[in-house]
Amino acid sequence: MRALGHGRAAWGRRLVPAILASLAALAGCSGGEQGPKERVVDLGGGVNMTLVLIPAGTFTMGSTDADIKTVVAKIPEAKEEWFADEKPAHKVALSKAYWMGKHEVTVRQFRRFVEATAYKTDAEKGTAYKGAVVVVGGKVNPAEDATWRNPHFKQTDEHPAVCVSWNDARAFADWLNKTDKTIPPGVTYRLPTEAEWEYACRAGTTTGYQWGDDPDKGKGWCNATDRADGEEAVPRRAVFNWDDGFLYTAPVGTFKANAFGLYDMHGNVWEWCQDRYGPYKEGDQTDPTGADSGEVRVVRGGSWDEYATYLRCATRLGALRGRRYASYHGFRLVLAPGPR
């Protein structure tokens, strides 16, 4: 398993008209033919959550040997085996359209869930594996008592909820499945599969990032470790060569959206996926779901304190489902056909 802290793809778009029309007909859908279709979910108490319709399609998931050699060349101390879990690059078909959170779940939205259910997170119950806050200069400030209420750095209601375990994210989805009366049978809220996540992150691109292959051209796209954050404590080529304006998390939607209308798919917080972490299967796949059991789950997207290498579309890491790194872990949901 790759520890937290540490391609090119051929992509063809293919819609499934009947499923797309069915999902688009759900209550709350808006958006013109030329723009993203959105569904606004009423969480109660004056709190909403917006989902974006992601069309069905095919893409190449993961990285090739050439992709990984390019990544390793940017970091003198890196080894190719660090990224071996991104291989083999393989064609994936997603046959059904699905809705995905426009943003990472915010502090405001998570608070609404907690207030409605009296839910206590793994961190609050003391059952979570401990995490830490990384601060300027590479120093680590232990924060074993950190929770989503107090991650030991300042947040507003519009920042992404952090200190959230996989179990906590799953509980949020379960709550929505019980309370949202507008969803038809056979459609459920859940965490995205990592195939759904990578497809949505790429949004039709074939490069390492949404903006291309050069990390230094990504200013305005994401919140991650940059020169202002890392100072001289991190290798020059490991950080983004610009200042994103934030030391810790940023309010969701601060940076550019991708072609599907999704924000913060690179950086801000690592996002939990449904799948158990493990090697990719060989060969082409249709609607891969991953194993829905096991303690180690996939996280995607990188976070505010990650180096450029770990914010690529293909980057995948494993984390214990009870882990709630104080500053890194958050999530977004999908609303999709099939079981949770």
N, C-alpha and C positions, 0 to 999 in steps of 0.2 A: 504494500500500500504506500502510495506517495504521501509524504507528510505534508500537512498544511504549512504554508509559508513558502514553500518552494512551489492549415495546410491548404494546401490548395485543394479545392473541390470543384467537381463538375456538377452543375445544378440545373435542373430543368423544371419548369413550373407546370403542374398538372392539377386542375381543379376537378372536383367531383360535384357537379352542379346540384344534384338532388340534396346532398348532405349540406352543402353550402347554403342553399336556400332554406333548408329546415332550420339550421342554426341561426341564420340571419333573421328569421321570423320570431325568435325569442323576444320576450318583452324587453324594452329598453334599448333596442338596436337603433343606432343612428349612423349618419355618415353617407356621403354621396358616392356615386359610382367611382369617382376618381380618388377618393380618400379612404382612410381606414374606417371600417365599420366598428362601432363601439356599442357596448352594452353597459349600462349603469346599474349597479347592484345596490339596493337600499339595505344597509346594515342596521338601520334603526337609529334612533337618537340623533337624527340629522347627519349621519355619517354615510358616505357612499364609497363605492369602489368601482373603478372603470376597467372593463375588459375590452380587448381588441380582438377582432376576428382574424384568425390566421388561416389562410387557404391551404387545402391539401396540396401535396406536391412531392417531388423527389429531390434528393441532394446526396452528395458524398460526405459521409460523416467521418471524422477523425483526421489523421495526418499520414502523409506518405513519408518514406525515408528521406526524400529530398526536403520536405517541410521541416523535419526534425533537425537535419543537418544545418539548415538555415537558422533555426532557433539557437542551437548550441553555439554557432559561430558568434552570436552576439554576447555570450557570457563566457569569459575565458575559463572559469572553473567548472562549467557545466559538462555533463556527460549525457550521451544519447540515451542511456538506459533510464534516465530520469523521466523521459517522455514516451517510453515504450508502450504505456497503456493507451496511447492515442492511436496505436496501430492494431490491425490493418485498416487503412482507409477503405470504406465499403459503401456501396450504394444503399440508400434507405428510401423506401416509399412510405409516405404517410397518406393513407387513403381517405382520411376523414378530416374535414376542417374542424377547428377547435378555437375556443376563446382562451385568451391568456391575459393575465394581469398587465395593464398598461405600465404600472409601476410596481416596485417592490412594496409589500405590505408595510404600511406606515405605523408609527407609534399610535396615532389617532385611531386607526382601524383595529389595531391589536388591542388597544385599551377598550374599545367598544365590545369586542369579543370577551375580554376578561370580565368586564362589568356585567355582561348579559349572562355569563355562565358561572361566575365565581371561580374561574379556572386558575390554578396555580401552575406556573411553568416548572420544568425540571430544575431550573436554577433556584427558583424560590423554595422548592421542596427539599433542596439540598441533595438531589439524586443525580444531578448533571455532573459529567466530567468537567473538571475545572479548566478555565481558560486564563488569558492574560491580555492586558492592553499594551500594545507596542507604542512607544512614544518617540519623539524626535531624537535623532542621534543613535537610533538602534537600541536604546535602553528599554528594558522591559519593566513595567510597573505591575506587580501582581495584583489581581483584582478578583480574588476567589469569591467575593460576595457580590459580584456584579450581576445584575438582572436587567431585563428590558426596561424596568422603571429607572434604573440608575446604572448605566454602563461605565460610569466613571469618566465620562466626557459629556459635554453639553449637547443636547438634542432638542428639537422642537417637535410638535405633533406631525410635521410633514417630513421628518427624517425616517429612514427605514427602521423598523423594529429590529433590534439586535439581541444577542444573548438568547436566541431562540433555537431550541433543539428540533430535530426531525419530528420527534413525538409531538412537540408543541405545534408545529406547522400542520401536522396531520389533524390534530384536535380542532384547529381553526377551520379546516376544510370540512370536517365532520359537522361542526356547528352550522356552517352555511348550508350543507345538504339537508339539515333539519328545518332551517328557518326560511330559506328562499322558496316560496311557494310557486314561483313563476317558471321553474325549470320542468320540462316534460319528463316522463319516465325514460329511463335509460341514459340520462345525461347527468353527470355528477361533477362536483368540485373535487379536485385532488391536486397533489403536487404533479408537475410535469414529468413525463419520462425524460431521460436525458436526450433521446432522439428528438422529442418535441422541443426541448430547450435549445439544442444546438441549431436545429432548423430555424427556429424563431430568431435566434441570435444572428445567424448568417443573413436572413432576410433576402436571399437571392444572391449574396456575394460569394465569391470563391477565394477570398483572401484571409489572411490571418486575423484581421480585425475588420470591423464594418467599414472603416475608411480606407483600407488597403493593407499592405504588408509592412510599411514603415511605421514603427510605433511613434516616432517623433513627429508624424503628421497628424496625430490624433488629438491635438489640442481642441478643447471644447466638446469632446466626446465622452469623457469619463473622469471619475474620481479615483485616483490610484497614487502609488508612490511616485513622486516627481522630485526634481532637484531641490525644491524648497522644503520638502518633507525630509528627504534622506540626507541632505547635506553631504558630508564626506564619509558617512558611515556605511554607505552601500556602493557597489561598483558603478562607475560612471555609465556603463552601457546597460546596466540592469534596470535603470529607472527611466521614466519618461522625461524628456528634455524640455519640460515646460512646467508652469505652475498652474495647477487646477483651481487654486483658491481655497482649498479645504485641507485641514490637517487630518480630521477624522471623517465621519460620514457627512454627506451633503443632502439637502432636501431632495426628495425624489423629483425627477423631471427637470433638474437644473441644467442638465447637458442635452445634447442633441438626441433626437429619436432616430431609430433606424427606419428602413423602408417599410416595415410592417407597423410602424407607429409605437414601438416599444422603447422605453427609456431604461438606462442603467443596466443594459445587458452586459456591458463591460464595467467592472469595478463597483464601487460603493460597498456592497456586501456580497459575500458568497451566498449562493442560492441553493437550497436543498432541492434535490430531485427525488422522484419516487423510487428509482431503481436501487437495487443492491449493487455495490461497487464490485467490479470484477473484469476479467478480460473480455474484449469484444469477441463475438462469434465470427467465424469465417463466412464469407459469401454475402450475396445481396439479401436484404431483409425487408419485410413489409410490416409496418406497425409494431416494431419491437417494443416490448414492455419492460424487459429486465425482470429479475426475480424479486417478487414482493415478500421477501423474508431475509433475515440476516441483520446483524448489528451494524455493519459498515455500509453506509449509503453514499451516493454520489453528490458532490457539490460542484457547482459551475459558476463561472463568470468572474472570479477574482473579487478583491475587496479594496477598500481605501488604502490599505497598507501593503498591497502586493506589487511586485515588480512587473514590468511590462510583459515579460515572458509568460506570466501566469494569468493574463487577461485575454489570451487569444480565444477565438471561437471554439477551438478543439480541446482546450485545456480541461482536464477532468481530474478531480482528486477524490479520495475517499475519507470519510469521517464517521466516527461512531455516532449512531442515531441519537444517543443521549448527550452528545457533545454540544456545548453552547459557548463557543469561544466568545469572550466578553465583547469583542468589538467586531467580529467578522461575520457571524452567521445570521442570515435573514431568509426571506423566501418570497415567492409570488405563486399564485395558483393558476390552474387551468380549469375550464368548464368544458367537458368533452364527453362524447358518447362512450359508454362502457362503464365498468365498475370502478370503484374508487381505487 
